[in-house]
């Protein structure tokens, strides 16, 4: 392929994302850039249909670009644009395009100005960052030194973006996103709904008949710990028409899945709970054993949580459940810390101590071994208010990390359901008191 100006593509725009770096392949760093790019383009109705990791090697990068362009109209490569010897992504693109590298005078002037503004001397190694493949153009990087790169290849286009996430996002917003929006001729509209406590297979079974009657909608299931995001999408030439179709589909799915739907997937379960508490003018206090502060962390990550979260206690030891939360010593002696009654007294104790409307508590066995004869995956949850208490028992599967993450979802969803006056969710065995 030889470089030339690209025209607007016909049909849905397809994108391949390549992440470059030995540190990604070795597991030393996590590839968060590809995930961010996928989410950002998804917001625009542009699908990422392929992705891969490659090493810091010129030949490997050139081959990955060739493979990407054979499959997609757009290739976005992140990483390898810095000033060190292992930053060879520009050279990889040049090798694929069979061109050399040349100093971009305008990009050089911007780089020199940036160093002058920082009152730092510029070195020859820094200038390597503005040696770009012949026929390409630079994309300004407002938060770093390495510019992005755009190169049209026949009816396709390759973008190079920096590896540091903040710089990658700045270059994407400055040059990549506007370009892709101009290129698309077909609108893809996507809407996603978050569900809690329903297994992926159950969600799929519930929607099977509806899917058979609505083949204009593409559907994907994105599972995580005790949650499934249902993504609905459709494409067409008229954005308004497609948006209306997807909105109607989302309403159908909400009706079918019922109270398992937490809300739009853009809002986390913790955000939904904080919003519900705020709207109701209610507060919560949290007592955690099994989850070790994870529920409180999830809620206080949300802006505005200080208005509804009164406080929390990590009562990890048996003694702290009695000393701090007032769980009866006789109850602990008779049944141990992993018991529904203990969860109830923890919830009531933390509610009273923080003067909250709701108290929520977790106790259980995350593993790797059983405790006092209680199997790994045992979870007891309780919520206490001034007028009633409910505790639920759940039997979870997975490793220690998975069980703890699932426990947070179960706890937050039980609180969501309590606020809304709904019964406990699937897999939660309820006991009501008061």
C-alpha positions in Angstrom: 0.0 0.0 0.0 1.2 3.5 -0.8 0.2 6.6 1.1 -2.4 8.8 -0.3 -5.4 10.8 0.8 -8.2 8.8 2.3 -11.9 9.3 1.4 -14.9 8.7 3.6 -15.6 5.0 4.0 -18.8 3.3 3.2 -20.6 1.2 5.7 -19.8 0.9 9.4 -16.3 2.0 10.3 -14.1 -0.9 11.6 -11.1 -0.3 13.9 -8.2 -2.5 15.0 -6.3 -1.5 18.1 -2.6 -2.5 18.6 -0.8 -2.1 21.9 3.0 -2.0 21.7 5.3 -2.9 24.6 7.3 -5.7 26.0 6.1 -4.6 29.5 2.5 -5.5 28.4 3.4 -8.9 27.0 5.4 -9.7 30.2 2.5 -8.7 32.4 4.6 -6.0 34.1 1.9 -3.5 33.1 -1.7 -3.9 32.2 -3.0 -2.8 28.8 -5.5 -0.2 29.9 -5.1 1.9 26.7 -7.0 -0.6 24.5 -9.8 -0.7 27.0 -10.1 3.1 27.1 -10.0 3.3 23.3 -12.7 0.7 22.9 -15.0 2.4 25.4 -14.4 5.9 23.9 -15.1 4.7 20.3 -18.1 2.8 21.5 -19.6 6.0 22.7 -19.3 7.3 19.2 -20.9 4.2 17.7 -17.6 3.0 16.2 -16.7 -0.6 16.9 -13.3 -2.0 17.7 -13.4 -5.4 16.0 -9.8 -6.6 16.5 -6.9 -6.0 18.8 -3.5 -7.4 19.7 -0.4 -6.9 21.7 3.1 -6.8 20.1 6.6 -6.4 21.3 8.9 -3.4 20.9 10.2 -4.8 17.6 10.1 -3.0 14.2 9.2 -6.1 12.2 6.5 -7.2 14.7 4.9 -3.8 14.6 5.0 -3.6 10.8 3.4 -7.0 10.5 0.7 -6.1 13.1 -0.1 -3.0 11.1 -0.4 -5.0 7.9 -2.6 -7.6 9.5 -4.8 -4.8 11.0 -5.3 -3.0 7.7 -6.2 -6.3 6.0 -9.1 -6.6 8.5 -10.1 -3.0 9.3 -10.3 0.4 7.8 -8.6 2.0 10.8 -5.6 0.9 12.8 -4.7 2.7 16.1 -1.3 1.8 17.6 -0.6 2.9 21.2 2.9 3.0 22.7 6.5 3.2 21.5 6.6 6.9 20.6 9.1 8.0 23.2 12.7 9.0 23.0 14.4 5.7 24.0 15.9 3.0 21.9 13.0 0.6 22.4 10.5 3.2 21.1 10.3 1.9 17.6 6.6 2.3 16.6 7.3 5.1 14.1 10.0 2.9 12.5 7.5 0.0 12.4 5.0 2.1 10.5 7.7 3.5 8.1 8.8 -0.1 7.4 5.3 -1.2 6.6 4.7 1.8 4.3 8.2 1.4 2.7 9.2 5.0 3.5 11.9 6.6 5.5 11.7 8.8 8.6 12.1 12.6 8.3 12.1 15.4 10.9 8.8 17.2 11.1 9.7 20.8 11.3 6.5 22.0 12.8 6.4 19.3 15.4 10.0 20.1 16.2 9.2 23.7 16.8 6.4 22.7 19.2 8.6 20.3 21.0 11.4 23.0 21.5 8.8 25.5 22.7 7.5 22.9 25.2 11.0 22.3 26.7 11.7 26.0 26.8 8.4 26.5 28.7 9.5 23.9 31.2 12.9 25.5 31.4 14.6 22.3 30.5 17.4 21.8 27.9 16.3 19.7 24.9 18.6 16.8 23.8 19.0 15.1 20.5 17.3 12.0 21.9 14.2 14.1 22.6 14.1 15.2 18.9 13.8 11.5 17.8 10.1 11.8 18.8 9.5 14.2 15.8 11.1 12.0 13.2 8.0 10.8 11.5 7.3 8.4 8.6 7.4 10.3 5.3 3.9 11.1 4.1 2.5 11.2 7.7 1.4 14.1 9.8 1.8 14.9 13.4 -1.1 15.2 15.9 -0.5 17.6 18.8 0.1 16.2 22.2 -1.0 18.9 24.7 0.2 17.0 27.8 3.4 15.4 26.7 6.4 15.5 24.4 5.7 12.8 21.8 3.2 13.8 19.1 0.7 11.4 17.7 1.0 10.4 14.0 -1.6 10.0 11.3 -0.9 8.3 8.0 -3.4 7.6 5.2 -2.8 4.3 3.4 -5.0 4.1 0.3 -8.6 4.0 1.7 -7.3 3.1 5.2 -5.7 5.1 8.0 -3.1 4.4 10.7 -2.9 6.4 13.9 0.0 6.2 16.3 -0.7 7.5 19.9 1.6 7.6 22.9 1.6 4.9 25.5 1.2 7.0 28.7 -2.6 6.9 29.3 -3.0 10.7 29.9 -1.1 11.5 26.7 -2.9 8.8 24.7 -6.2 10.2 25.7 -5.1 13.8 24.8 -4.0 12.7 21.3 -7.1 10.6 20.7 -9.3 13.6 21.5 -7.2 16.1 19.6 -6.8 14.2 16.4 -8.1 10.7 16.2 -11.7 11.1 17.4 -12.5 14.1 15.2 -11.0 12.3 12.2 -13.0 9.1 12.7 -16.3 11.1 13.2 -15.7 12.8 9.8 -14.9 9.4 8.1 -18.0 7.5 9.2 -20.9 7.5 6.7 -23.0 4.9 8.7 -24.1 5.6 12.2 -23.8 2.9 14.8 -25.8 3.6 18.0 -25.1 1.6 21.1 -26.9 1.5 24.4 -25.9 -0.7 27.3 -27.8 -1.8 30.4 -26.2 -3.0 33.7 -27.7 -6.0 35.4 -26.9 -7.5 38.8 -27.0 -11.1 40.2 -28.2 -12.8 37.0 -25.8 -15.2 35.4 -24.9 -14.4 31.8 -26.6 -17.6 30.6 -29.8 -16.7 32.4 -29.8 -13.2 30.8 -29.3 -14.7 27.4 -32.1 -17.2 27.9 -34.5 -14.5 29.1 -33.8 -12.5 25.9 -33.7 -15.4 23.4 -37.2 -15.0 22.1 -37.0 -11.2 21.9 -33.7 -11.5 19.9 -35.3 -13.8 17.4 -37.9 -11.2 16.6 -35.5 -8.2 16.5 -32.7 -9.2 14.1 -31.9 -5.5 13.4 -30.4 -5.3 16.9 -26.9 -6.7 17.6 -26.6 -7.8 21.2 -23.5 -8.6 23.3 -23.2 -9.8 26.9 -20.3 -8.4 28.9 -20.0 -10.3 32.2 -18.0 -9.4 35.3 -18.3 -10.4 39.0 -22.0 -10.9 39.7 -22.9 -8.4 36.9 -23.7 -8.6 33.2 -23.8 -5.6 30.9 -26.2 -6.1 28.0 -25.0 -4.0 25.0 -27.5 -3.3 22.2 -26.4 -1.7 18.9 -27.8 -1.0 15.4 -26.5 0.9 12.4 -28.0 2.9 9.6 -27.7 6.1 7.6 -30.0 8.2 9.7 -28.7 8.7 13.3 -32.1 9.7 14.6 -33.9 6.7 13.2 -31.2 4.3 14.5 -31.2 6.0 18.0 -35.0 5.5 18.2 -34.7 1.9 17.3 -32.0 1.3 20.0 -33.9 3.2 22.6 -37.0 1.1 22.0 -34.9 -2.0 22.2 -33.5 -0.9 25.5 -37.0 -0.4 26.9 -38.0 -3.9 25.8 -34.9 -5.4 27.5 -35.6 -3.4 30.7 -39.1 -4.8 30.8 -38.0 -8.4 30.2 -35.1 -8.4 32.7 -37.2 -6.5 35.3 -35.7 -5.4 38.6 -32.3 -7.1 37.8 -31.6 -4.0 35.6 -29.6 -1.5 37.7 -29.6 1.2 35.0 -27.5 2.4 32.1 -24.1 0.7 32.0 -22.4 4.1 32.1 -23.4 4.3 35.8 -21.9 1.8 38.2 -23.9 -0.1 40.8 -22.3 2.0 43.5 -23.3 5.2 41.6 -26.8 4.0 41.4 -27.0 3.3 45.1 -25.5 6.7 46.0 -28.0 8.4 43.7 -30.9 6.5 45.2 -29.8 7.4 48.8 -29.4 11.0 47.8 -32.8 11.2 46.1 -34.4 9.6 49.2 -32.5 11.7 51.7 -31.3 8.6 53.4 -27.9 7.6 54.9 -25.9 4.4 55.3 -23.2 3.1 57.6 -21.2 0.0 56.6 -19.7 -2.9 58.7 -17.4 -5.2 56.8 -15.6 -8.4 57.6 -15.4 -10.5 54.5 -15.2 -7.5 52.2 -12.6 -5.6 54.3 -13.6 -2.1 53.3 -14.4 -2.8 49.7 -18.0 -1.7 49.9 -17.1 1.6 51.6 -14.4 2.2 49.0 -16.8 1.6 46.1 -19.3 4.0 47.5 -16.9 6.7 48.6 -15.3 6.7 45.1 -18.5 8.4 44.0 -18.6 12.2 44.0 -21.2 13.3 46.5 -21.1 10.2 48.6 -20.2 12.2 51.7 -23.9 13.3 51.8 -25.1 9.7 52.3 -22.2 7.6 53.7 -22.0 8.2 57.4 -19.0 6.0 58.0 -17.8 2.4 58.2 -16.0 -0.2 60.3 -13.8 -3.1 59.1 -14.4 -5.6 61.9 -12.2 -8.3 60.6 -11.5 -10.1 63.8 -14.1 -11.9 65.9 -13.2 -9.7 68.9 -13.8 -6.4 67.0 -17.3 -7.5 66.1 -18.1 -7.6 69.8 -15.9 -4.8 71.0 -16.7 -2.2 68.3 -20.1 -3.2 67.0 -21.7 -4.8 70.0 -22.3 -8.3 68.6 -23.3 -10.5 71.6 -20.4 -12.5 72.9 -22.7 -15.5 73.4 -23.8 -15.4 69.8 -20.1 -15.4 68.6 -19.3 -18.1 71.0 -22.2 -20.3 69.9 -21.9 -19.9 66.1 -18.6 -18.2 65.3 -18.3 -15.0 63.3 -19.7 -16.5 60.1 -23.4 -16.5 60.9 -26.5 -14.7 59.7 -27.3 -13.5 63.3 -23.8 -12.0 63.5 -24.4 -10.1 60.2 -27.7 -8.7 61.6 -26.1 -7.5 64.8 -23.2 -6.0 62.9 -25.6 -4.1 60.7 -27.7 -2.8 63.6 -24.5 -1.9 65.6 -23.0 0.1 62.8 -26.3 1.8 62.1 -26.7 2.9 65.7 -23.1 4.0 66.1 -23.1 6.2 63.0 -26.8 7.4 63.4 -27.6 6.2 59.9 -30.9 5.3 58.3 -29.4 2.0 57.0 -26.7 -0.3 58.4 -25.2 -2.9 56.0 -22.9 -5.7 57.0 -21.0 -8.6 55.5 -19.4 -11.6 57.1 -18.4 -14.9 55.4 -15.6 -17.1 54.1 -13.5 -15.8 51.1 -11.0 -18.6 51.2 -8.8 -20.2 50.4 -9.8 -22.6 53.2 -13.1 -23.1 55.1 -13.6 -21.5 58.5 -15.3 -23.2 61.5 -16.8 -25.8 59.1 -18.3 -23.1 56.9 -17.4 -23.6 53.2 -15.5 -21.2 51.1 -17.9 -18.9 49.3 -20.4 -18.5 52.2 -21.6 -15.0 52.5 -24.0 -13.5 55.0 -25.4 -10.0 54.3 -27.7 -7.9 56.5 -29.4 -4.6 56.3 -30.9 -2.9 59.3 -33.2 0.1 59.5 -35.1 1.7 62.3 -38.2 -0.5 61.4 -36.9 -3.7 60.0 -33.9 -6.0 59.3 -33.2 -8.4 56.4 -30.4 -10.8 56.2 -29.5 -13.0 53.2 -27.3 -16.0 52.7 -25.4 -16.5 49.4 -23.1 -19.3 48.3 -20.5 -18.0 45.9 -18.0 -19.7 43.7 -14.5 -18.7 42.6 -11.2 -17.7 44.1 -10.7 -15.4 47.0 -10.6 -12.2 44.9 -13.7 -13.2 42.9 -15.7 -14.1 46.0 -14.9 -10.7 47.6 -15.8 -8.8 44.4 -19.1 -10.7 44.1 -19.8 -10.0 47.7 -19.6 -6.3 47.1 -22.1 -6.5 44.2 -24.5 -8.6 46.3 -24.2 -6.1 49.2 -24.8 -3.0 47.0 -27.6 -4.6 45.1 -29.3 -5.7 48.3 -29.1 -2.1 49.5 -30.4 -0.9 46.1 -33.4 -3.2 46.4 -34.1 -2.3 50.0 -34.2 1.4 49.1 -36.6 0.7 46.3 -38.8 -1.6 48.3 -37.8 -4.6 46.2 -37.3 -8.2 47.4 -33.7 -9.6 47.6 -32.2 -10.7 44.3 -31.6 -14.0 42.6 -29.4 -16.5 44.6 -30.0 -14.5 47.8 -31.9 -16.5 50.4 -33.8 -13.9 52.5 -34.9 -13.8 56.1 -37.0 -10.8 57.2 -37.2 -9.5 60.8 -39.3 -6.8 62.3 
